[in-house]
Amino acid sequence: MILGLPVLSVAIWLPIIFGVLVMATGDDRNAPLARIIALVGAVLGFLVTIPLYTGFDKVTSAMQFVEMKDWIIRYNIHYHLGVDGISVLFIILNSFFTPLVVIAGWQVIEKRVAQYMAAFLIMSGIVNGVFAALDAVLFYVFWEAMLIPMFIIVGVWGGANRVYAAVKFFLYTLLGSLLMLVALLYLYNQSGGSFEILDFHQMPIPMTAQILVFLAFFMAFAVKVPMFPVHTWLPDAHVEAPTGGSVVLAAIMLKVGAYGFLRFSMPIAPDASHSLAGMMIALSLIAVVYIGLVALTQSDMKKLVAYSSISHMGFVTLGFFIFNTYGMEGALVQMISHGFVAGALFLCIGVLYDRMHSRKISDYGGVANTMPVFSAFFMLFAMANSGLPGTSGFVGEFIVIMGAVKANFWYAFLAASTLIFGAAYTLWMYKRVIFGAVANHHVAELTDLNGREKLIFIILAITVLGMGLYPLPFTEIMHASVNDLLVHVARSKL
């Protein structure tokens, strides 16, 4: 608590309440009012998370800002919230993107405006709940609930194949989650009737059970990351989603799956984590190398950045399962950086799509002649996606590669190939879209960024450069929790 306020509960429920208020504005005749209420709710939702950082004790790995209330007493289920150095940054990142998504859709969304804005506000609060939950049932409720707003966003405001993409997204993630529920029920029985996640961390579990529990969690979390080979829903969802949906998918929802490995899989089943680390590293390196090559062949800008996201998230799971401080901290930094960079790239593509209603690379060429300010911002974010030193994209990948060298030189060698592939597919896309002569009369008629769009890109440019030049504020807050997790995972439960 800060000044008597339960900060985590406020961070969860304030956006949800504002989302309900936005929906209450009704039909599109009240769209201006819906937009204003949504922006106020999104900005307040971000501001209330700032005390989580300013009031955070960086020297301890213990849970902070803890809230504990009885919920379903008969089954020992509690409304239990808390954050450590691993989860606190993702709540802030999630709340940071909500105002940007609202501003990005300010003029673009013309139908069902209130419902669109409300979906993002409600999802923001639910995702904060996922990162803050310390009771397994509470976590599972938030985990499943966040599928609903994204399903609606893709299915209602998406492209021509939006229903197919939305259903595929929903089925993939739901089926994985059902296996996680089975694992949680097993752990509840083994613990003597507790759903406390921290109790699961301390509970001894036989090796066979650990492997089965790990695999059950793997199905839920690997789909969300997404890891190879359960990644095929993501390019479809990104291509069909509206710009705001793509931003939240890339910047936030992929991170929820990776977070699950740190909060559940590794501390609950440490022996299985070590036993199956080879499989996890292999799948991660396949994502880095193979999916990077797949990105090179794409003709759709959104699909290219979607495959890029899968490749970059391979770095994250690689960093987790080499079991050293460099790897894990680098992976966490990469998660945050990828949120900024991928979100910015999808917003860039959205700016072009709003003007020309095409995502095909071949429909563009010479955009720098008509949109020079946009081209400069796009260049910065493209370079960050390629891992240019001085941008946030370099920091996480470099630290993970340092950790990989400590574990195995060939892991590092294969992982570092993404710096080549990433530059190849990102800069090749940029060259074909931005440089050269004006390709057609549609490009000739393009107008440069307006004030609203400039504001979004300036904010994201500051974060990308700030994190790239001075990453300490991000790494110091996670250091104690990462070290504690590594000590815990190194201790056998057999």
C-alpha positions as CSV (number, residue, x, y, z in Angstrom):
1,M,0.0,0.0,0.0
2,I,1.0,3.6,-0.6
3,L,-0.7,6.4,1.3
4,G,-3.3,3.8,2.3
5,L,-4.2,2.9,-1.3
6,P,-4.0,-0.7,-2.5
7,V,-1.9,0.3,-5.6
8,L,-2.2,-3.1,-7.3
9,S,-5.9,-3.3,-7.0
10,V,-6.2,0.3,-8.3
11,A,-4.0,-0.6,-11.2
12,I,-6.3,-3.6,-12.0
13,W,-9.7,-2.2,-11.4
14,L,-9.4,1.4,-12.4
15,P,-9.0,0.7,-16.1
16,I,-11.8,-1.9,-16.0
17,I,-14.2,0.6,-14.3
18,F,-13.3,3.3,-16.9
19,G,-13.9,0.6,-19.6
20,V,-17.4,0.0,-18.3
21,L,-18.0,3.8,-18.2
22,V,-16.9,4.1,-21.8
23,M,-19.3,1.4,-22.8
24,A,-22.1,3.2,-21.0
25,T,-21.7,6.1,-23.4
26,G,-23.7,4.0,-25.9
27,D,-23.6,4.3,-29.7
28,D,-21.4,6.2,-32.0
29,R,-23.4,9.5,-31.6
30,N,-21.4,9.8,-28.3
31,A,-18.1,8.8,-29.8
32,P,-16.2,12.0,-28.8
33,L,-17.2,11.6,-25.2
34,A,-16.2,7.9,-25.3
35,R,-12.8,8.8,-26.6
36,I,-12.2,11.4,-23.9
37,I,-13.3,9.1,-21.0
38,A,-11.1,6.3,-22.5
39,L,-8.1,8.6,-22.6
40,V,-8.6,9.9,-19.1
41,G,-9.0,6.3,-17.8
42,A,-5.9,5.1,-19.7
43,V,-3.7,8.0,-18.5
44,L,-4.9,7.6,-14.9
45,G,-4.3,3.8,-15.2
46,F,-0.7,4.5,-16.2
47,L,-0.1,7.2,-13.5
48,V,-1.3,4.9,-10.7
49,T,1.4,2.3,-11.6
50,I,4.3,4.8,-11.2
51,P,4.4,4.4,-7.4
52,L,5.1,0.7,-8.0
53,Y,8.5,1.8,-9.4
54,T,9.3,4.8,-7.2
55,G,8.3,2.9,-4.0
56,F,9.9,-0.4,-4.9
57,D,12.6,-1.8,-2.7
58,K,15.3,-2.9,-5.1
59,V,17.5,-4.8,-2.5
60,T,14.9,-7.5,-1.7
61,S,13.5,-10.4,-3.7
62,A,10.3,-10.6,-1.5
63,M,6.9,-9.8,-2.8
64,Q,5.9,-6.1,-2.4
65,F,2.7,-4.1,-2.3
66,V,1.0,-7.3,-1.1
67,E,-2.8,-7.5,-0.7
68,M,-4.6,-10.5,0.8
69,K,-8.3,-10.9,1.1
70,D,-10.5,-14.0,1.5
71,W,-12.3,-14.9,-1.6
72,I,-13.7,-18.5,-1.7
73,I,-12.9,-19.6,1.8
74,R,-14.2,-23.2,1.4
75,Y,-11.5,-24.0,-1.1
76,N,-8.8,-21.8,0.5
77,I,-8.9,-19.4,-2.5
78,H,-7.7,-15.8,-1.9
79,Y,-7.6,-12.5,-3.6
80,H,-3.8,-12.3,-3.2
81,L,-1.7,-9.8,-5.1
82,G,1.9,-8.8,-5.0
83,V,4.8,-8.0,-7.3
84,D,8.6,-8.7,-7.3
85,G,11.4,-7.3,-9.5
86,I,10.3,-9.6,-12.3
87,S,6.6,-8.7,-12.5
88,V,6.5,-5.0,-11.6
89,L,8.0,-3.8,-14.8
90,F,5.4,-5.6,-17.0
91,I,2.5,-4.0,-15.1
92,I,4.1,-0.6,-15.9
93,L,4.8,-1.6,-19.5
94,N,1.2,-2.7,-20.0
95,S,-0.3,0.4,-18.5
96,F,2.2,2.6,-20.5
97,F,0.9,1.2,-23.8
98,T,-2.8,1.7,-23.1
99,P,-2.9,5.5,-23.6
100,L,-0.8,5.1,-26.8
101,V,-3.3,2.6,-28.2
102,V,-6.2,4.9,-27.3
103,I,-4.5,7.8,-29.0
104,A,-3.6,5.7,-32.0
105,G,-7.2,4.7,-32.6
106,W,-8.6,8.3,-31.9
107,Q,-9.6,9.1,-35.5
108,V,-9.0,5.7,-37.2
109,I,-11.8,3.8,-35.4
110,E,-15.1,5.3,-36.6
111,K,-17.6,2.5,-35.8
112,R,-18.4,1.1,-32.4
113,V,-15.9,3.5,-30.9
114,A,-17.0,3.1,-27.3
115,Q,-16.7,-0.7,-27.5
116,Y,-13.3,-0.6,-29.1
117,M,-11.9,1.8,-26.4
118,A,-13.5,-0.2,-23.6
119,A,-12.1,-3.5,-24.8
120,F,-8.5,-2.1,-24.5
121,L,-9.1,-0.6,-21.1
122,I,-10.7,-3.7,-19.7
123,M,-7.9,-5.9,-21.1
124,S,-5.3,-3.5,-19.6
125,G,-6.7,-4.1,-16.1
126,I,-7.0,-7.9,-16.6
127,V,-3.4,-8.2,-17.8
128,N,-2.2,-6.3,-14.8
129,G,-4.1,-8.9,-12.7
130,V,-2.2,-11.7,-14.5
131,F,1.1,-10.1,-13.5
132,A,0.1,-9.3,-9.9
133,A,-1.8,-12.5,-9.0
134,L,-0.2,-14.7,-6.3
135,D,-3.2,-17.1,-6.0
136,A,-3.3,-19.7,-8.7
137,V,-7.1,-19.6,-9.2
138,L,-7.0,-15.8,-9.4
139,F,-4.2,-16.0,-11.9
140,Y,-6.2,-18.5,-14.0
141,V,-9.3,-16.3,-13.9
142,F,-7.3,-13.3,-15.2
143,W,-5.4,-15.5,-17.7
144,E,-8.6,-16.8,-19.3
145,A,-10.4,-13.5,-19.1
146,M,-7.8,-11.6,-21.1
147,L,-8.6,-13.8,-24.1
148,I,-12.1,-12.3,-24.4
149,P,-11.3,-8.6,-25.1
150,M,-8.6,-9.6,-27.7
151,F,-10.9,-12.1,-29.3
152,I,-13.5,-9.3,-29.7
153,I,-10.9,-6.8,-30.9
154,V,-9.7,-9.1,-33.7
155,G,-13.1,-10.5,-34.5
156,V,-15.0,-7.2,-34.7
157,W,-12.4,-4.6,-36.0
158,G,-10.1,-6.9,-37.8
159,G,-9.5,-7.5,-41.6
160,A,-11.3,-9.7,-44.1
161,N,-10.3,-13.0,-42.4
162,R,-10.8,-11.7,-38.9
163,V,-13.2,-14.4,-37.8
164,Y,-10.8,-17.2,-38.8
165,A,-7.9,-15.4,-37.1
166,A,-9.9,-14.7,-33.9
167,V,-11.2,-18.3,-33.6
168,K,-7.7,-19.8,-34.3
169,F,-6.2,-17.5,-31.6
170,F,-8.9,-18.4,-29.1
171,L,-8.7,-22.2,-29.7
172,Y,-4.9,-22.4,-29.5
173,T,-4.7,-20.4,-26.3
174,L,-7.7,-22.0,-24.6
175,L,-6.6,-25.6,-25.2
176,G,-3.2,-24.9,-23.7
177,S,-4.8,-23.3,-20.7
178,L,-6.9,-26.3,-20.0
179,L,-3.8,-28.4,-19.4
180,M,-2.5,-25.7,-17.0
181,L,-5.7,-26.0,-15.0
182,V,-5.1,-29.8,-14.6
183,A,-1.6,-29.0,-13.3
184,L,-2.9,-26.5,-10.8
185,L,-5.5,-28.9,-9.5
186,Y,-2.8,-31.5,-9.0
187,L,-0.6,-29.0,-7.1
188,Y,-3.6,-28.0,-5.0
189,N,-4.1,-31.6,-3.9
190,Q,-0.4,-32.2,-3.3
191,S,0.0,-29.1,-1.2
192,G,-2.8,-30.2,1.2
193,G,-5.3,-27.7,-0.1
194,S,-3.5,-24.5,-1.0
195,F,-3.7,-22.5,-4.3
196,E,-0.9,-20.1,-3.2
197,I,1.7,-19.9,-6.0
198,L,4.5,-19.3,-3.4
199,D,3.5,-22.5,-1.6
200,F,3.8,-24.4,-4.8
201,H,7.4,-23.0,-5.1
202,Q,8.4,-24.7,-1.8
203,M,6.6,-28.0,-2.3
204,P,8.6,-31.2,-3.0
205,I,7.4,-33.0,-6.1
206,P,8.6,-36.4,-7.6
207,M,10.5,-36.2,-10.9
208,T,7.8,-37.9,-13.0
209,A,5.2,-35.5,-11.7
210,Q,7.5,-32.5,-12.2
211,I,8.0,-33.4,-15.9
212,L,4.2,-33.8,-16.4
213,V,3.5,-30.5,-14.6
214,F,6.2,-28.8,-16.6
215,L,4.8,-30.1,-19.9
216,A,1.3,-29.0,-18.9
217,F,2.5,-25.5,-18.1
218,F,4.6,-25.6,-21.3
219,M,1.5,-26.1,-23.5
220,A,-0.1,-23.0,-21.9
221,F,2.9,-20.7,-21.9
222,A,4.6,-21.8,-25.2
223,V,1.4,-21.0,-27.2
224,K,1.3,-17.5,-25.7
225,V,5.0,-16.7,-26.3
226,P,4.6,-18.2,-29.0
227,M,7.3,-20.9,-29.3
228,F,8.0,-23.1,-32.4
229,P,6.0,-25.1,-33.4
230,V,2.8,-23.7,-31.8
231,H,3.4,-20.2,-33.3
232,T,1.2,-20.3,-36.3
233,W,-1.7,-18.4,-34.8
234,L,0.3,-15.3,-34.3
235,P,1.0,-14.1,-37.9
236,D,-2.8,-14.6,-38.7
237,A,-3.9,-12.7,-35.6
238,H,-1.4,-9.9,-36.3
239,V,-2.4,-9.5,-40.0
240,E,-6.1,-9.4,-39.3
241,A,-6.0,-7.4,-36.0
242,P,-6.5,-3.6,-36.1
243,T,-3.3,-1.6,-35.4
244,G,-4.1,-1.3,-31.6
245,G,-4.7,-5.0,-31.4
246,S,-1.4,-5.8,-33.0
247,V,0.4,-3.4,-30.7
248,V,-1.0,-5.0,-27.5
249,L,-0.4,-8.5,-28.9
250,A,3.2,-7.8,-29.5
251,A,4.0,-5.5,-26.7
252,I,2.1,-7.2,-23.9
253,M,0.4,-10.5,-24.5
254,L,3.5,-12.4,-25.8
255,K,5.2,-11.4,-22.5
256,V,2.5,-13.1,-20.4
257,G,3.5,-16.5,-21.7
258,A,7.2,-15.9,-21.0
259,Y,6.3,-14.6,-17.6
260,G,4.5,-17.9,-16.9
261,F,7.8,-19.8,-17.2
262,L,9.4,-17.7,-14.5
263,R,6.5,-17.7,-12.1
264,F,5.3,-21.3,-12.5
265,S,7.4,-23.8,-14.6
266,M,10.9,-23.1,-13.4
267,P,10.3,-22.6,-9.6
268,I,7.6,-25.3,-9.3
269,A,9.4,-27.9,-11.3
270,P,13.2,-27.1,-11.1
271,D,14.5,-30.6,-11.7
272,A,12.2,-31.0,-14.8
273,S,13.3,-27.5,-16.0
274,H,17.0,-28.7,-15.9
275,S,16.1,-32.1,-17.5
276,L,14.1,-30.5,-20.3
277,A,16.4,-27.5,-20.8
278,G,17.9,-29.0,-23.9
279,M,14.4,-29.2,-25.5
280,M,13.6,-25.6,-24.6
281,I,17.0,-24.3,-25.9
282,A,16.5,-26.2,-29.2
283,L,13.0,-24.8,-29.7
284,S,14.3,-21.4,-28.9
285,L,17.2,-21.5,-31.3
286,I,14.8,-22.9,-34.1
287,A,12.7,-19.8,-33.5
288,V,15.6,-17.5,-33.6
289,V,17.2,-19.0,-36.8
290,Y,14.4,-20.6,-38.8
291,I,11.6,-18.1,-38.1
292,G,14.1,-15.3,-38.9
293,L,14.6,-16.9,-42.3
294,V,10.8,-17.2,-42.7
295,A,10.5,-13.4,-42.0
296,L,12.9,-12.8,-45.0
297,T,10.3,-14.2,-47.4
298,Q,7.3,-12.2,-46.3
299,S,5.6,-9.7,-48.7
300,D,3.2,-8.3,-46.0
301,M,4.7,-5.8,-43.6
302,K,2.6,-6.9,-40.6
303,K,3.4,-10.6,-41.2
304,L,7.1,-9.8,-41.4
305,V,7.1,-8.0,-38.1
306,A,4.9,-10.8,-36.6
307,Y,7.5,-13.4,-37.6
308,S,10.2,-11.1,-36.3
309,S,8.5,-11.1,-32.9
310,I,8.6,-14.9,-32.8
311,S,12.3,-14.8,-33.6
312,H,13.0,-12.2,-30.9
313,M,11.0,-14.0,-28.3
314,G,13.1,-17.1,-29.0
315,F,15.9,-15.0,-27.4
316,V,13.8,-14.7,-24.3
317,T,13.2,-18.4,-23.7
318,L,16.8,-19.2,-24.6
319,G,17.9,-16.7,-21.9
320,F,15.7,-18.4,-19.3
321,F,16.9,-21.9,-19.8
322,I,20.6,-21.4,-19.8
323,F,20.2,-20.8,-16.1
324,N,22.6,-17.9,-15.4
325,T,22.2,-14.2,-14.4
326,Y,23.2,-12.8,-17.7
327,G,20.7,-15.0,-19.6
328,M,17.7,-14.3,-17.4
329,E,18.3,-10.6,-17.0
330,G,19.0,-10.2,-20.7
331,A,15.8,-12.1,-21.5
332,L,13.7,-9.8,-19.2
333,V,15.3,-6.7,-20.8
334,Q,14.6,-8.2,-24.2
335,M,11.0,-8.7,-23.3
336,I,10.6,-5.0,-22.3
337,S,12.6,-3.7,-25.3
338,H,10.6,-5.9,-27.7
339,G,7.5,-4.4,-26.3
340,F,8.7,-0.9,-27.2
341,V,10.2,-1.8,-30.6
342,A,7.5,-4.2,-31.9
343,G,4.7,-1.9,-30.7
344,A,6.4,1.0,-32.5
345,L,6.8,-0.9,-35.7
346,F,3.2,-2.0,-35.8
347,L,2.2,1.6,-35.2
348,C,4.4,2.6,-38.2
349,I,2.7,0.1,-40.4
350,G,-0.7,1.3,-39.1
351,V,0.1,4.8,-40.1
352,L,0.8,3.6,-43.7
353,Y,-2.2,1.4,-43.7
354,D,-4.5,4.2,-42.6
355,R,-3.4,6.3,-45.6
356,M,-3.2,3.6,-48.3
357,H,-5.2,0.6,-46.9
358,S,-2.4,-1.8,-48.0
359,R,0.2,-3.7,-46.0
360,K,2.0,-5.1,-49.1
361,I,5.6,-4.0,-49.4
362,S,5.3,-4.0,-53.2
363,D,2.6,-1.3,-53.1
364,Y,5.1,1.2,-51.6
365,G,8.4,2.8,-52.6
366,G,9.7,6.3,-52.2
367,V,7.7,7.1,-49.1
368,A,10.6,9.2,-47.8
369,N,9.8,11.7,-50.5
370,T,6.3,12.4,-49.2
371,M,6.7,11.5,-45.5
372,P,10.2,12.5,-44.3
373,V,9.4,12.8,-40.6
374,F,7.6,9.4,-40.6
375,S,10.6,7.9,-42.4
376,A,13.0,9.2,-39.8
377,F,11.0,7.6,-36.9
378,F,10.5,4.4,-38.9
379,M,14.3,4.2,-39.5
380,L,15.0,4.5,-35.7
381,F,12.6,1.7,-34.9
382,A,13.8,-0.5,-37.8
383,M,17.4,-0.1,-36.5
384,A,16.3,-1.0,-33.0
385,N,14.6,-4.1,-34.3
386,S,17.9,-5.0,-36.0
387,G,19.8,-4.6,-32.7
388,L,21.7,-1.4,-33.4
389,P,23.9,-0.4,-30.4
390,G,22.5,2.6,-28.6
391,T,18.9,1.3,-29.0
392,S,17.0,-0.9,-26.6
393,G,17.0,-3.7,-29.2
394,F,20.7,-4.2,-28.7
395,V,20.8,-4.4,-24.9
396,G,18.7,-7.5,-24.2
397,E,20.1,-9.5,-27.1
398,F,23.7,-8.6,-26.2
399,I,23.3,-9.7,-22.5
400,V,21.6,-13.0,-23.6
401,I,24.4,-13.7,-26.0
402,M,26.9,-13.1,-23.1
403,G,25.0,-15.5,-21.0
404,A,24.8,-18.0,-23.8
405,V,28.6,-17.9,-24.3
406,K,29.0,-18.9,-20.6
407,A,26.7,-21.9,-21.2
408,N,27.8,-23.1,-24.7
409,F,29.6,-21.2,-27.5
410,W,27.4,-22.8,-30.2
411,Y,24.2,-21.5,-28.4
412,A,25.7,-18.0,-28.6
413,F,26.8,-18.5,-32.2
414,L,23.3,-19.5,-33.4
415,A,21.6,-16.9,-31.3
416,A,23.8,-14.2,-32.6
417,S,22.7,-15.0,-36.2
418,T,19.5,-13.1,-35.5
419,L,21.6,-9.9,-35.6
420,I,22.3,-10.7,-39.3
421,F,18.8,-12.0,-40.2
422,G,17.1,-9.3,-38.2
423,A,19.0,-6.6,-40.1
424,A,18.4,-8.4,-43.4
425,Y,14.6,-8.7,-43.2
426,T,14.0,-5.4,-41.3
427,L,16.2,-3.1,-43.4
428,W,15.2,-4.8,-46.7
429,M,11.6,-4.1,-45.9
430,Y,12.6,-0.5,-45.0
431,K,14.5,0.0,-48.2
432,R,11.7,-1.2,-50.4
433,V,9.0,0.9,-48.6
434,I,10.9,4.1,-47.9
435,F,13.7,4.7,-50.4
436,G,13.8,5.0,-54.2
437,A,11.6,7.0,-56.6
438,V,7.9,7.5,-55.7
439,A,6.3,4.2,-56.8
440,N,2.8,5.3,-57.7
441,H,0.2,8.1,-57.4
442,H,-1.0,6.7,-54.1
443,V,2.5,7.2,-52.5
444,A,2.7,10.6,-54.1
445,E,-0.5,11.7,-52.3
446,L,0.6,10.5,-48.8
447,T,0.7,13.1,-46.1
448,D,3.2,13.2,-43.3
449,L,2.5,12.6,-39.6
450,N,0.0,14.7,-37.8
451,G,0.4,16.0,-34.3
452,R,-1.3,13.0,-32.7
453,E,1.0,10.5,-34.5
454,K,4.1,12.6,-33.8
455,L,3.3,12.5,-30.1
456,I,3.1,8.7,-30.0
457,F,6.3,8.3,-32.0
458,I,8.2,10.8,-29.9
459,I,7.3,9.0,-26.7
460,L,8.3,5.6,-28.1
461,A,11.6,7.1,-29.6
462,I,12.5,8.4,-26.1
463,T,11.9,4.9,-24.5
464,V,13.8,3.1,-27.2
465,L,16.8,5.4,-27.0
466,G,16.6,5.9,-23.2
467,M,16.7,2.1,-22.6
468,G,19.4,1.6,-25.1
469,L,21.7,4.3,-23.7
470,Y,20.9,3.8,-20.0
471,P,19.4,0.4,-19.1
472,L,20.3,0.5,-15.4
473,P,16.8,1.6,-14.2
474,F,15.4,-1.6,-15.8
475,T,18.1,-4.1,-14.7
476,E,18.6,-2.9,-11.1
477,I,15.0,-3.5,-10.2
478,M,15.0,-7.1,-11.3
479,H,18.5,-8.1,-10.1
480,A,17.5,-9.4,-6.6
481,S,14.5,-11.3,-7.8
482,V,16.5,-12.9,-10.7
483,N,19.2,-14.1,-8.3
484,D,16.7,-15.5,-5.9
485,L,14.9,-17.4,-8.7
486,L,18.2,-18.9,-10.0
487,V,19.1,-20.0,-6.4
488,H,15.6,-21.6,-6.1
489,V,15.8,-23.4,-9.5
490,A,19.3,-24.7,-8.7
491,R,17.9,-26.5,-5.5
492,S,16.4,-29.9,-6.2
493,K,12.9,-30.8,-5.0
494,L,13.4,-34.5,-5.2
